[in-house]
Amino acid sequence: MTQSEIKLKRTESILKELVPEAFSTLEDEQLRGLVVTDVICRKGRYNADVYLDKLDFTSAEISQIHSKLKKVKSYLQNYCANEEGWFKAPEFTFRFDDLLDEQNRIDKLFQTIEKELKK
């Protein structure tokens, strides 16, 4: 692993801790309850994709949360930069993580296959 890859992983790890901490400082209950599942940095740590757990949100709630996140994005970036002493925090892009849904769907498929094989 190269030195730049180590720095990238370290930044991702720090952001996985700082972003939920920044969410907890917000007044909005809906944003405070968001769960960060992963952070992936790109373009030399200038951009970061923040993956959030969908929980049981409807598509209308997800779009509402996205609009709220756009409004508080600069606050979240400033919070992370100030906490770590960075000159500039990465530009955040918030995405809802579909991986858990896919895993659950695959698990259900395996369960049905197992039931069919037992018959």
PEVEN-V888140 format. One record per residue. N is the residue number from 0. RES is the residue in one letter. SS is DSSP state (h for helix, s for strand, l for the rest). NEAR is the number of other C-alpha atoms within 10 Angstrom. Layout:
# PEVEN-V888140
n=N res=RES ss=SS near=NEAR
n=N res=RES ss=SS near=NEAR
This chain:
# PEVEN-V888140
n=0 res=M ss=l near=5
n=1 res=T ss=l near=7
n=2 res=Q ss=h near=7
n=3 res=S ss=h near=11
n=4 res=E ss=h near=11
n=5 res=I ss=h near=11
n=6 res=K ss=h near=13
n=7 res=L ss=h near=18
n=8 res=K ss=h near=15
n=9 res=R ss=h near=12
n=10 res=T ss=h near=19
n=11 res=E ss=h near=21
n=12 res=S ss=h near=14
n=13 res=I ss=h near=14
n=14 res=L ss=h near=26
n=15 res=K ss=h near=19
n=16 res=E ss=h near=13
n=17 res=L ss=h near=20
n=18 res=V ss=h near=20
n=19 res=P ss=h near=18
n=20 res=E ss=h near=15
n=21 res=A ss=h near=19
n=22 res=F ss=h near=23
n=23 res=S ss=h near=15
n=24 res=T ss=l near=12
n=25 res=L ss=l near=15
n=26 res=E ss=l near=9
n=27 res=D ss=l near=11
n=28 res=E ss=h near=10
n=29 res=Q ss=h near=13
n=30 res=L ss=h near=19
n=31 res=R ss=h near=15
n=32 res=G ss=l near=13
n=33 res=L ss=l near=17
n=34 res=V ss=l near=17
n=35 res=V ss=s near=22
n=36 res=T ss=s near=16
n=37 res=D ss=s near=16
n=38 res=V ss=s near=24
n=39 res=I ss=s near=19
n=40 res=C ss=s near=19
n=41 res=R ss=s near=14
n=42 res=K ss=l near=9
n=43 res=G ss=l near=12
n=44 res=R ss=l near=17
n=45 res=Y ss=l near=12
n=46 res=N ss=s near=15
n=47 res=A ss=s near=21
n=48 res=D ss=s near=17
n=49 res=V ss=s near=22
n=50 res=Y ss=s near=19
n=51 res=L ss=s near=17
n=52 res=D ss=s near=18
n=53 res=K ss=l near=21
n=54 res=L ss=l near=13
n=55 res=D ss=l near=8
n=56 res=F ss=l near=11
n=57 res=T ss=l near=10
n=58 res=S ss=h near=10
n=59 res=A ss=h near=9
n=60 res=E ss=h near=13
n=61 res=I ss=h near=15
n=62 res=S ss=h near=12
n=63 res=Q ss=h near=12
n=64 res=I ss=h near=17
n=65 res=H ss=h near=16
n=66 res=S ss=h near=12
n=67 res=K ss=h near=14
n=68 res=L ss=h near=18
n=69 res=K ss=h near=13
n=70 res=K ss=h near=11
n=71 res=V ss=h near=13
n=72 res=K ss=h near=16
n=73 res=S ss=h near=14
n=74 res=Y ss=h near=15
n=75 res=L ss=h near=23
n=76 res=Q ss=h near=20
n=77 res=N ss=h near=17
n=78 res=Y ss=h near=19
n=79 res=C ss=h near=22
n=80 res=A ss=h near=17
n=81 res=N ss=h near=13
n=82 res=E ss=h near=11
n=83 res=E ss=h near=15
n=84 res=G ss=l near=10
n=85 res=W ss=l near=11
n=86 res=F ss=l near=8
n=87 res=K ss=l near=13
n=88 res=A ss=l near=22
n=89 res=P ss=l near=21
n=90 res=E ss=s near=18
n=91 res=F ss=s near=21
n=92 res=T ss=s near=16
n=93 res=F ss=s near=18
n=94 res=R ss=s near=17
n=95 res=F ss=s near=16
n=96 res=D ss=s near=17
n=97 res=D ss=l near=12
n=98 res=L ss=h near=12
n=99 res=L ss=h near=13
n=100 res=D ss=h near=13
n=101 res=E ss=h near=11
n=102 res=Q ss=h near=11
n=103 res=N ss=h near=11
n=104 res=R ss=h near=12
n=105 res=I ss=h near=12
n=106 res=D ss=h near=12
n=107 res=K ss=h near=12
n=108 res=L ss=h near=12
n=109 res=F ss=h near=12
n=110 res=Q ss=h near=12
n=111 res=T ss=h near=12
n=112 res=I ss=h near=11
n=113 res=E ss=h near=11
n=114 res=K ss=h near=10
n=115 res=E ss=h near=9
n=116 res=L ss=h near=8
n=117 res=K ss=h near=7
n=118 res=K ss=l near=5
